[in-house]
């Protein structure tokens, strides 16, 4: 994910995860193995459009300056199944590598900063982690972080009373719910913040570890798999630097300080400097805060389990919508959480006794979306958290549209299991927002039997304003629908649908299929549908296919002979 640009210097964030990773301990000589680790690497990105030059750079000389002669060019390649890093020395500083150096591993690349290592060295009690508690009044502000109406509560043991029931009941697995579970809840909360306990999955590296030989600590950043970091550049009264927002499967949306790029007074081969800015002294790469939606809470006990395999929690890429001075961030769980209804993958029964309960639901543990106003990057404001049994997995992400200064957020129902299946008609959810971006009204559109056994593709759009009057006219989206099974292979169709936004009443909006395929059933469209204007005409761009399992096959002629994995546009 490319960040902000200053002259010819940028930073690039690279999320990396390890299902399992070995660490060599020097004294006494040993190996420690940890699981499901997240890394967030920051590299330089050099670009010279005049000479058509662009390349990635490591921070070979740790001075927070991009210098073409001292910071090596790097690129990534595979030798068999092994990731290797190629590197070159740009000896004359012209932007092009002159001398190829020895290949190395990713661990040997010198990063501008790496958020996982920085968080590893941090004392758990200094972290700022917020949680959506049982309070039902929004917005929730961090002006006070104790249990109370409209407070964005700190995730801590003193606040357990207002969210602890969402963690589950028999937390010590003794087949009884008693006072011991209350103590275990404290230990689980502290574990998620960063303290290891013998009964939980190990994340501790001892002294003499390769990260920092003088620090014994826990690896706190969970794996980042699907969520692409989104970088937001600030230039307001709250901040003059950039912040990266990313979801991880530790149950949290994380905010990391990227920094401020400055090229003032620089010349020659020194192109840009990365600084902390002038608004605060938070270090580069430091976690500013994290947020846990309430529907992720029931799964934290599994994350701590010593036999943990893997669960998705906050796996969706954040989407950021800008209007005026506001910055609306919408996050989600993607294939995290579980689905409502009676014939799908349901949440844990001790936090959800009614998986058919509609929004606002008494069922905790369903896949959900949430919205934060991050206008002030140090003090996020929680606007809402939304789930519904018919929403299924939060796969589509949002569309945020505007009509007469009223904002609407649109979601599509997703698949109901990890194989990408659906047993219901495709549904469209429209959240009409108040002026403060809290939820006013939720509208649900059942698309009918033509969309049976269907779910929506990715949105992540503001829609199309054709006449540029400030009002969104159309939202286009792909969908997939199960047709039948041939020779043991499920056959999938689908297409592209259109929402015509006729006014401020979603009940009056027009929903219909938009693209006609030669194939009667169409093709599954899970990618985002994009558009562009060329010679006064608008064109849609999208790709067909789906890729939920390793051998996705669907029919294009007489039989299930075509392998078409999804290409994300």
C-alpha positions in Angstrom: 0.0 0.0 0.0 1.6 3.2 -1.1 1.5 6.1 1.3 1.8 9.9 0.9 4.1 11.4 -1.6 6.7 14.2 -1.1 8.6 15.1 -4.2 10.2 11.8 -5.4 10.0 10.0 -2.0 7.3 7.9 -0.6 6.8 5.2 2.0 5.2 1.8 1.3 3.6 -0.4 3.9 3.8 -4.2 3.6 1.7 -6.4 5.8 3.3 -9.8 6.5 2.1 -12.8 8.6 3.6 -16.0 9.8 1.5 -19.0 10.8 4.6 -20.2 12.5 8.0 -18.6 13.0 11.2 -19.8 14.7 13.4 -17.4 16.7 17.0 -18.4 17.5 17.9 -17.5 21.1 21.6 -16.9 21.6 22.0 -17.5 25.3 21.4 -20.3 26.1 21.4 -21.5 22.5 17.8 -22.6 21.7 14.9 -22.1 19.4 11.6 -20.5 20.3 8.6 -21.1 18.0 5.7 -18.7 18.0 2.5 -18.8 15.9 0.3 -16.4 14.0 2.5 -13.3 14.1 1.8 -10.1 12.3 4.3 -7.6 10.9 3.8 -4.2 9.3 6.9 -3.2 7.3 7.6 0.4 6.2 9.9 0.7 3.2 11.0 3.6 1.0 9.5 4.0 -2.5 11.5 6.1 -4.9 9.9 7.4 -8.0 11.2 9.6 -10.8 8.5 10.0 -13.4 10.7 12.1 -15.7 13.2 9.3 -16.2 10.5 6.5 -15.7 12.3 5.1 -12.6 10.6 3.5 -9.6 11.9 1.1 -7.0 11.6 0.0 -3.4 14.4 0.9 -1.0 15.3 -0.4 2.4 16.6 1.9 5.2 20.2 0.6 4.9 21.5 3.6 6.8 19.1 4.2 9.8 18.7 7.9 9.7 15.1 8.3 8.5 16.3 9.9 5.2 15.9 8.4 1.8 19.3 8.6 0.2 19.8 7.0 -3.1 23.4 6.2 -2.6 23.1 4.7 0.9 19.7 3.0 0.8 19.7 -0.2 -1.2 17.1 -1.1 -3.9 15.2 -4.2 -3.0 12.7 -6.4 -4.9 10.9 -9.6 -3.9 11.1 -12.9 -5.7 10.4 -16.6 -5.1 12.9 -19.4 -5.5 10.6 -22.5 -5.4 8.5 -21.8 -2.3 11.1 -19.6 -0.6 10.7 -15.8 -0.6 14.0 -14.1 -1.4 14.9 -10.5 -1.5 17.1 -9.2 -4.3 19.1 -6.0 -3.7 21.2 -3.5 -5.5 23.6 -0.7 -4.6 22.9 2.6 -6.4 26.5 3.7 -6.2 26.1 6.9 -8.3 22.7 7.8 -6.9 20.9 8.1 -10.3 18.0 6.0 -9.1 19.1 2.8 -10.9 20.9 -0.1 -9.3 24.6 -0.5 -10.3 25.8 -3.4 -8.3 23.7 -6.5 -7.5 24.3 -7.7 -3.9 23.8 -11.1 -2.4 20.2 -12.3 -2.0 18.8 -12.2 1.5 15.7 -13.1 3.5 12.9 -10.8 4.4 14.1 -10.7 8.1 17.4 -9.3 6.9 15.8 -6.3 5.1 16.4 -3.0 7.0 13.0 -1.4 7.4 12.3 2.3 8.0 10.2 0.9 10.9 8.4 -2.3 11.6 5.3 -2.0 13.8 5.3 -5.6 15.2 8.8 -5.3 16.6 8.0 -1.8 18.1 4.9 -3.2 19.7 6.8 -6.2 21.0 9.1 -3.9 23.0 6.2 -2.0 24.4 4.9 -2.5 28.0 1.4 -3.9 27.7 -0.1 -1.5 30.2 0.9 1.5 28.1 -1.3 0.4 25.2 -4.6 2.2 24.4 -7.2 -0.3 23.4 -10.8 0.6 23.1 -13.8 -1.8 23.0 -17.4 -1.5 22.0 -19.2 -2.4 25.3 -22.8 -3.3 26.1 -23.9 0.4 26.0 -26.4 1.1 23.3 -26.0 4.9 22.9 -23.9 6.3 20.1 -21.6 8.0 19.3 -19.1 6.8 21.9 -16.3 9.1 22.7 -12.9 8.5 24.5 -13.4 11.7 26.6 -14.0 9.1 29.3 -12.9 5.5 29.0 -14.7 4.0 32.0 -18.1 2.2 31.7 -20.8 4.8 31.1 -23.2 6.0 28.5 -21.6 7.3 25.3 -18.1 6.4 26.6 -15.6 4.6 24.3 -14.5 2.2 26.9 -10.9 1.0 27.5 -10.4 -2.7 27.1 -9.2 -3.4 30.7 -10.1 -5.5 33.7 -11.6 -2.6 35.7 -14.1 -2.1 32.9 -15.0 -5.8 32.6 -18.5 -5.3 33.9 -19.7 -3.6 30.7 -18.3 -6.1 28.2 -17.2 -9.2 30.1 -20.3 -11.2 29.3 -19.4 -11.1 25.7 -16.1 -13.0 26.3 -18.1 -16.2 27.1 -19.0 -18.1 30.2 -16.9 -21.2 30.9 -13.6 -19.5 30.3 -11.4 -22.0 32.2 -13.0 -25.0 30.5 -14.0 -26.9 33.7 -17.6 -27.5 32.5 -18.9 -25.2 35.2 -19.7 -21.4 35.2 -18.5 -20.0 38.6 -16.3 -17.4 40.2 -13.2 -19.0 38.7 -14.4 -17.9 35.3 -14.5 -14.3 36.5 -10.8 -14.5 37.4 -10.1 -16.2 34.1 -11.8 -13.3 32.3 -9.2 -11.0 33.9 -6.4 -13.2 32.6 -7.9 -13.3 29.1 -8.2 -9.5 29.0 -4.6 -9.1 30.1 -3.5 -11.7 27.6 -5.1 -9.9 24.7 -3.4 -6.6 25.9 -0.1 -8.4 26.0 0.6 -10.5 29.1 1.3 -14.2 28.6 -0.1 -16.9 31.0 0.9 -20.5 31.3 -2.5 -21.8 30.2 -2.6 -19.7 27.1 -0.8 -19.8 23.7 2.8 -18.8 24.1 3.9 -15.5 22.5 6.9 -14.7 24.7 10.5 -14.3 23.5 13.1 -14.4 26.2 16.2 -12.3 26.6 18.9 -12.7 23.9 16.3 -12.9 21.2 17.0 -11.7 17.6 14.5 -8.8 17.9 16.2 -7.1 20.8 18.5 -9.1 23.0 17.8 -6.8 26.0 14.0 -7.2 25.9 11.9 -10.1 27.0 8.4 -9.6 25.9 5.3 -10.9 24.1 4.6 -10.6 20.4 1.4 -8.6 20.5 0.5 -8.0 16.8 -1.7 -10.7 15.3 -1.6 -11.9 11.8 -2.7 -9.5 9.0 -3.9 -11.6 6.1 -6.5 -9.9 3.9 -6.7 -6.4 5.4 -4.8 -3.9 3.3 -3.4 -1.0 5.4 -5.1 2.3 4.5 -2.9 5.4 5.0 -4.6 8.7 5.9 -2.7 11.9 5.6 -3.6 14.6 8.1 -3.1 18.3 7.9 -5.4 19.8 10.5 -5.5 21.0 14.0 -5.2 17.4 15.3 -2.3 16.1 13.3 0.3 16.9 10.6 1.4 13.3 9.9 0.0 10.2 8.3 -1.6 7.3 10.1 -2.0 3.7 8.9 -5.2 1.8 9.8 -5.3 -2.0 9.4 -7.3 -4.9 10.7 -5.6 -8.0 12.3 -6.8 -11.3 13.4 -6.0 -10.5 17.0 -9.5 -9.0 17.1 -8.4 -5.4 16.6 -8.3 -2.6 14.2 -4.9 -0.9 14.7 -3.8 2.7 14.2 -0.1 3.1 13.6 1.8 6.3 13.2 3.4 6.5 9.7 5.0 9.9 10.1 5.4 13.1 8.1 7.5 13.3 4.9 9.5 16.5 4.5 11.9 17.4 1.7 12.6 21.0 2.8 16.2 22.0 2.2 17.2 18.6 0.8 19.1 18.2 -2.5 21.2 15.8 -4.4 20.7 12.2 -3.7 18.9 12.8 -0.4 15.3 13.0 -1.4 13.1 13.0 1.7 13.0 12.7 5.5 10.4 10.9 7.6 9.7 12.9 10.8 7.3 12.6 13.8 5.7 15.9 12.9 5.0 18.8 15.2 1.8 17.8 17.0 3.1 15.1 19.4 6.1 13.0 20.2 4.6 9.6 19.4 7.3 7.5 17.8 7.3 6.4 14.2 5.6 3.0 13.7 4.1 3.1 17.2 0.6 1.8 17.8 -1.5 4.9 18.6 -4.6 2.9 19.6 -6.5 -0.2 18.8 -10.3 -1.0 18.7 -12.1 -4.3 19.4 -15.8 -4.5 18.1 -18.1 -6.3 20.4 -18.8 -9.1 17.9 -15.1 -10.1 18.0 -15.1 -10.5 21.8 -16.5 -14.1 21.9 -13.5 -15.3 19.8 -10.7 -13.9 21.9 -10.7 -17.1 24.1 -10.0 -19.1 21.0 -7.1 -16.8 20.0 -5.6 -17.5 23.4 -6.0 -21.2 23.3 -2.7 -23.2 23.2 -4.2 -25.4 20.5 -5.4 -22.4 18.4 -5.5 -23.2 14.7 -6.8 -19.9 13.3 -9.9 -17.7 13.3 -10.5 -14.6 11.2 -11.7 -11.6 13.3 -10.9 -8.1 11.9 -9.9 -9.3 8.4 -11.6 -6.7 6.1 -9.6 -3.8 4.6 -10.8 -0.5 6.2 -12.6 1.9 3.9 -12.2 5.6 4.6 -14.7 8.2 3.4 -13.8 11.9 3.5 -16.3 14.7 3.7 -15.6 18.2 5.0 -13.3 17.8 8.0 -14.6 14.4 8.9 -12.9 11.1 8.2 -15.4 8.1 8.4 -13.6 4.8 8.7 -15.7 1.6 8.1 -14.1 -1.7 9.2 -15.4 -5.2 9.2 -14.7 -8.8 10.0 -15.0 -10.3 6.4 -14.9 -14.1 7.1 -14.6 -13.4 10.8 -17.3 -13.9 13.4 -20.2 -16.1 12.4 -23.6 -15.9 10.6 -27.1 -15.5 11.8 -30.0 -17.8 10.9 -30.7 -21.4 11.8 -28.8 -23.3 9.0 -25.5 -21.5 8.9 -22.3 -21.2 10.9 -23.6 -19.7 14.1 -21.9 -17.8 16.9 -21.0 -19.4 20.3 -24.2 -20.2 22.2 -23.0 -18.6 25.4 -23.0 -15.1 23.7 -25.7 -15.7 21.2 -28.9 -17.5 22.2 -30.9 -16.0 19.4 -29.0 -16.2 16.0 -32.2 -14.9 14.3 -32.3 -11.7 16.2 -32.3 -8.7 13.8 -30.4 -5.4 14.3 -29.9 -4.2 17.0 -29.2 -7.7 17.9 -29.0 -9.5 21.3 -26.7 -12.0 19.5 -23.0 -11.2 20.0 -20.5 -13.0 17.8 -22.0 -12.4 14.3 -19.9 -11.0 11.6 -20.2 -7.2 11.8 -19.3 -3.8 10.4 -18.3 -0.8 12.5 -17.7 2.9 11.9 -15.3 5.3 13.6 -14.8 9.0 13.0 -11.0 9.4 12.9 -10.9 13.1 12.2 -8.7 13.3 15.3 -6.3 10.3 14.9 -5.6 10.2 18.6 -9.2 10.2 19.7 -11.5 8.0 17.5 -15.2 8.2 18.0 -17.3 5.1 17.6 -20.4 5.8 15.5 -22.0 2.3 15.3 -21.6 -1.4 15.0 -23.9 -3.3 12.6 -24.8 -6.9 12.2 -27.9 -8.8 11.1 -28.6 -12.5 10.7 -29.3 -12.1 7.0 -26.1 -10.2 6.5 -24.0 -13.4 6.9 -20.3 -12.8 6.5 -19.3 -9.1 6.1 -17.6 -9.8 2.7 -18.8 -6.9 0.5 -17.4 -4.0 2.4 -19.3 -0.7 2.1 -20.5 1.8 -0.4 -20.9 5.3 1.1 -23.2 7.5 -0.9 -24.7 11.0 -0.6 -28.0 12.5 -1.5 -28.9 16.1 -0.5 -26.2 16.0 2.2 -27.7 12.8 3.8 -25.2 9.9 3.8 -26.1 6.3 3.3 -24.0 3.2 3.9 -24.7 0.2 1.7 -23.7 -3.4 2.4 -24.5 -6.6 0.5 -25.2 -10.0 2.2 -22.2 -12.3 2.1 -21.6 -16.0 2.0 -22.6 -18.1 5.0 -19.6 -20.4 5.2 -15.9 -20.5 4.3 -16.6 -22.3 1.1 -18.5 -19.3 -0.3 -22.0 -20.7 -0.2 -25.4 -19.0 0.3 -28.8 -20.5 1.0 -30.8 -17.2 0.8 -31.7 -14.5 -1.7 -29.1 -11.8 -2.1 -30.0 -8.9 0.2 -29.0 -5.2 0.2 -28.7 -3.3 3.5 -28.9 0.5 3.5 -28.0 2.4 6.7 -29.4 5.9 6.6 -27.1 8.1 8.8 -27.9 11.0 11.0 -25.9 14.3 10.7 -23.4 12.9 13.2 -23.1 9.7 11.2 -24.8 7.5 13.8 -27.5 5.2 12.4 -31.0 6.7 11.8 -32.8 3.9 9.9 -31.9 0.5 8.5 -33.5 -0.6 5.2 -33.3 -4.1 3.8 -34.0 -5.0 0.2 -34.6 -8.7 -0.7 -33.5 -8.9 -4.3 -35.9 -11.8 -5.0 -35.7 -15.4 -6.3 -33.6 -14.3 -9.4 -30.8 -13.9 -6.9 -31.5 -17.1 -4.9 -28.6 -18.8 -3.2 -26.6 -15.6 -3.9 -24.3 -13.1 -2.2 -22.7 -9.8 -3.1 -19.3 -9.0 -4.4 -17.0 -6.2 -3.1 -18.2 -2.6 -3.0 -15.6 -0.2 -1.5 -17.0 2.7 -3.5 -18.7 6.1 -3.4 -20.8 5.3 -6.3 -21.2 7.3 -9.5 -22.3 10.9 -9.7 -22.9 11.2 -13.4 -24.0 14.9 -13.6 -21.6 15.9 -10.8 -24.2 17.7 -8.7 -23.0 16.2 -5.5 -25.7 13.5 -5.3 -24.8 9.9 -6.0 -26.8 8.5 -9.0 -25.8 4.9 -9.2 -24.0 2.1 -7.3 -22.9 -0.9 -9.3 -22.0 -4.3 -7.7 -21.3 -7.8 -8.7 -23.0 -10.9 -7.3 -22.7 -14.7 -7.3 -25.4 -17.3 -7.2 -25.4 -21.1 -7.0 -27.1 -22.8 -10.0 -26.7 -26.5 -9.5 -24.1 -29.3 -9.1 -22.6 -31.2 -12.1 -20.4 -34.2 -11.6 -19.9 -33.2 -8.0 -18.8 -29.6 -8.8 -21.0 -26.7 -7.8 -22.0 -24.5 -10.8 -22.0 -20.7 -10.2 -23.6 -17.9 -12.1 -24.0 -14.2 -11.3 -23.7 -10.8 -12.8 -23.6 -7.0 -12.2 -26.5 -5.2 -10.6 -27.3 -1.5 -10.4 -28.9 0.6 -7.7 -30.5 3.8 -9.0 -30.6 6.3 -6.2 -33.7 8.4 -6.8 -33.8 10.4 -3.6 -33.4 10.3 0.1 -35.9 7.4 0.6 -34.1 4.0 0.0 -37.6 2.4 -0.4 -37.9 4.3 -3.6 -34.6 3.3 -5.0 -34.6 1.1 -8.1 -32.7 -2.2 -8.1 -32.1 -4.3 -11.2 -29.6 -6.4 -13.2 -27.4 -4.2 -15.5 -25.1 -6.4 -17.5 -26.4 -9.1 -19.8 -24.1 -12.1 -20.5 -24.3 -14.5 -23.4 -24.3 -17.3 -20.9 -27.8 -17.6 -19.5 -26.8 -17.8 -15.9 -24.0 -15.2 -16.2 -20.8 -15.6 -14.2 -19.9 -15.1 -10.5 -18.6 -11.6 -9.9 -16.8 -11.3 -6.5 -14.5 -8.4 -7.5 -15.2 -4.7 -7.2 -17.0 -3.1 -10.1 -15.2 0.1 -11.0 -15.9 2.8 -13.6 -14.1 5.4 -15.6 -15.1 8.2 -18.0 -13.6 8.2 -21.5 -14.7 10.6 -24.3 -17.8 11.6 -22.3 -18.9 8.1 -21.8 -18.7 6.0 -18.6 -17.4 2.4 -18.8 -17.6 -0.3 -16.2 -14.7 -2.6 -15.4 -14.9 -5.8 -13.5 -13.6 -9.4 -13.6 -15.5 -12.7 -13.3 -14.7 -15.6 -11.0 -14.6 -16.7 -7.4 -11.8 -18.2 -5.3 -13.0 -19.6 -2.0 -11.5 -23.1 -2.3 -8.4 -24.3 -4.1 -10.2 -26.0 -6.9 -13.0 -23.7 -7.8 -14.6 -25.0 -11.0 -17.7 -23.7 -12.7 -19.4 -24.3 -16.0 -18.9 -22.2 -19.1 -20.1 -24.7 -21.7 -21.0 -28.4 -21.3 -19.3 -29.3 -18.1 -17.3 -28.2 -15.0 -14.0 -27.9 -16.9 -13.0 -24.3 -16.4 -10.9 -23.1 -13.5 -11.4 -19.3 -13.1 -10.1 -17.9 -9.8 -11.2 -14.5 -8.9 -9.2 -11.5 -10.1 -9.6 -8.6 -7.8 -10.0 -5.4 -9.8 
